[in-house]
Amino acid sequence: LFVLLRREGELSGINRIYRLYREEGLTVRKRRARRKAVGTRAPILVEARPNARWSLDFVHDQFANGRRFRILNIVDDVTKECLGAIPDTSISGRRVARELTAIVERRGRPGMIVSDHGTEFTCNAMLAWCKDAAIDWHFIAPGKPMQNGFAESFNGRMRDELLNETLFFDLDDARAKIANWVADYNLQRPHSSL
């Protein structure tokens, strides 16, 4: 604004123009910031018992025809068990809430859930589900995937052992192959961390 006024011939200094600008309330309205999810930012400790903390994250892949799909991975941080690997072409916040409800009914309520700031996790449906289920949700700091290390480690293992080695033809084929791999991961394989 100062440069534009100077071009017009205004001789006032930048401080005077800024003061008048503020006094007249001429501030340019800023865009509303995207709603950030509320959650604790302190480092979190994991109790050494099942269901103490679950981690959620998405991993992406594509079918043989090039169409992309996503997999929602839900991991118990203590037992390293995969509680759910849900593949679909589109997974909304409502769908995440339904899947978590089914897992809670089958397995019990977690002490805490950890995830990133994905839109599926910060939507109103998930915030309402969290409140209704009385489950503490911890959002990792933006750009710090190492704070969700259990899910990231599981995603890397899934990528190396299944997704990079398998050709998926359609959603049903992907669901069957992923379910078989998860069953093997949970029941057959020895976990080095245990």
C-alpha positions in Angstrom: 0.0 0.0 0.0 2.9 2.4 0.8 4.5 1.8 -2.6 1.2 2.4 -4.4 0.6 5.7 -2.5 4.2 6.8 -3.1 3.6 6.2 -6.9 0.5 8.4 -6.6 2.6 11.2 -5.1 1.8 10.8 -1.4 4.7 12.2 0.6 3.8 10.6 4.0 6.2 8.1 5.5 5.6 4.4 5.9 5.0 4.6 9.6 2.3 7.3 9.2 0.5 5.3 6.5 0.6 2.2 8.6 -0.8 4.0 11.6 -3.7 5.5 9.6 -4.3 2.1 8.0 -4.6 0.5 11.4 -6.8 3.3 12.9 -9.3 3.2 10.0 -9.5 -0.6 10.3 -8.5 -1.1 6.7 -6.9 -4.5 7.3 -7.3 -7.0 4.5 -9.4 -9.9 5.6 -7.3 -13.0 5.8 -8.4 -16.4 4.7 -9.7 -18.5 7.5 -7.1 -21.1 8.5 -8.0 -24.7 8.0 -9.3 -26.2 11.2 -6.5 -27.9 13.0 -7.4 -31.0 15.1 -7.1 -30.5 18.8 -5.0 -33.0 20.7 -2.1 -33.4 23.0 1.4 -32.5 21.8 3.4 -34.0 24.7 5.5 -37.1 24.1 3.4 -40.2 24.8 4.4 -43.2 26.7 3.0 -46.7 25.9 1.9 -48.9 28.7 3.0 -52.5 28.2 -0.4 -54.1 27.8 -2.6 -54.8 24.8 -5.0 -52.1 23.7 -2.9 -49.4 25.4 -2.4 -47.5 22.2 -3.5 -48.1 18.6 -1.9 -46.4 15.5 -3.7 -45.5 12.3 -2.3 -44.7 8.9 -3.0 -45.0 5.2 -0.9 -46.7 2.6 -1.6 -46.4 -1.2 -1.3 -48.8 -4.1 -2.9 -49.4 -7.5 -4.7 -52.2 -9.4 -3.3 -53.8 -12.5 -5.4 -51.4 -14.6 -3.8 -48.3 -12.9 -6.7 -47.3 -10.7 -5.5 -46.3 -7.3 -6.8 -47.6 -3.9 -6.0 -47.0 -0.2 -5.5 -49.3 2.7 -6.4 -48.1 6.3 -4.0 -49.9 8.6 -4.8 -50.1 12.3 -2.0 -51.5 14.5 -1.8 -52.3 18.2 1.5 -50.6 19.3 2.3 -53.1 22.1 1.4 -56.5 20.5 2.4 -55.3 17.0 -0.8 -57.0 15.8 -2.6 -55.7 12.8 -6.2 -55.0 14.0 -7.4 -54.0 10.6 -6.2 -53.5 7.0 -9.1 -52.1 5.1 -8.6 -51.6 1.4 -11.0 -49.5 -0.7 -10.9 -46.9 -3.4 -12.3 -44.2 -1.1 -12.3 -44.3 2.7 -14.2 -41.4 4.4 -14.2 -40.4 8.1 -17.5 -42.1 8.6 -16.1 -45.3 7.2 -13.1 -45.0 9.5 -15.5 -44.6 12.5 -17.5 -47.7 11.5 -14.4 -49.8 11.1 -13.1 -48.6 14.5 -16.4 -49.4 16.1 -16.3 -52.9 14.8 -12.8 -53.4 16.1 -13.6 -52.0 19.5 -16.6 -54.3 19.8 -14.4 -57.3 18.8 -11.3 -56.4 20.8 -12.1 -53.8 23.4 -11.5 -50.1 23.8 -8.0 -48.7 23.4 -6.5 -46.3 25.9 -5.4 -44.0 23.1 -5.4 -43.7 19.3 -2.5 -42.1 17.4 -2.7 -40.7 13.8 -1.6 -37.9 11.6 -3.8 -34.9 10.5 -5.4 -36.6 7.6 -8.8 -35.2 6.6 -10.4 -38.6 7.4 -9.1 -38.4 11.0 -10.0 -34.7 11.6 -13.5 -34.6 10.2 -16.6 -34.0 12.3 -17.6 -37.7 12.1 -14.3 -38.8 13.7 -14.4 -36.1 16.4 -17.9 -37.0 17.3 -17.0 -40.7 17.3 -14.1 -40.0 19.6 -16.2 -38.1 22.0 -19.0 -40.7 22.0 -16.5 -43.6 22.5 -14.6 -41.6 25.2 -11.2 -42.5 23.6 -8.2 -40.1 23.7 -7.0 -39.3 20.2 -3.4 -38.0 19.8 -2.4 -36.3 16.6 1.3 -36.3 15.7 3.0 -33.1 14.8 2.7 -32.2 11.1 5.6 -33.5 9.1 6.8 -35.8 11.8 5.8 -39.4 10.7 8.4 -40.8 13.1 5.9 -39.9 15.9 3.6 -42.6 14.4 6.5 -45.1 14.1 4.6 -48.3 14.8 2.1 -47.7 11.9 4.9 -46.4 9.6 7.0 -49.5 10.3 4.0 -51.8 9.6 3.3 -49.9 6.4 6.9 -50.4 5.3 6.7 -54.1 6.0 3.4 -54.4 4.1 4.8 -52.4 1.2 8.0 -54.6 1.0 6.4 -58.0 1.6 2.9 -57.6 -0.1 2.2 -54.5 -2.1 5.5 -54.5 -4.1 5.3 -58.2 -4.7 1.7 -58.7 -5.6 -0.5 -57.7 -8.6 -4.0 -56.7 -7.6 -6.7 -57.1 -10.3 -9.7 -55.6 -8.5 -11.0 -54.6 -5.0 -12.2 -58.2 -4.2 -8.8 -59.6 -5.2 -7.0 -57.0 -3.1 -9.3 -57.7 -0.1 -8.6 -61.4 -0.2 -4.8 -61.1 -0.7 -4.5 -58.5 2.0 -6.6 -60.5 4.5 -4.4 -63.6 3.9 -1.2 -61.6 4.4 -2.6 -60.0 7.6 -3.6 -63.5 9.0 -0.1 -64.7 8.3 1.4 -61.6 9.9 -0.7 -61.9 13.0 -0.8 -65.7 13.5 2.2 -67.3 11.9 5.2 -64.9 11.8 7.4 -64.5 14.9 7.8 -60.8 15.7 11.3 -59.7 16.5 10.2 -57.0 19.0 8.5 -59.6 21.1 
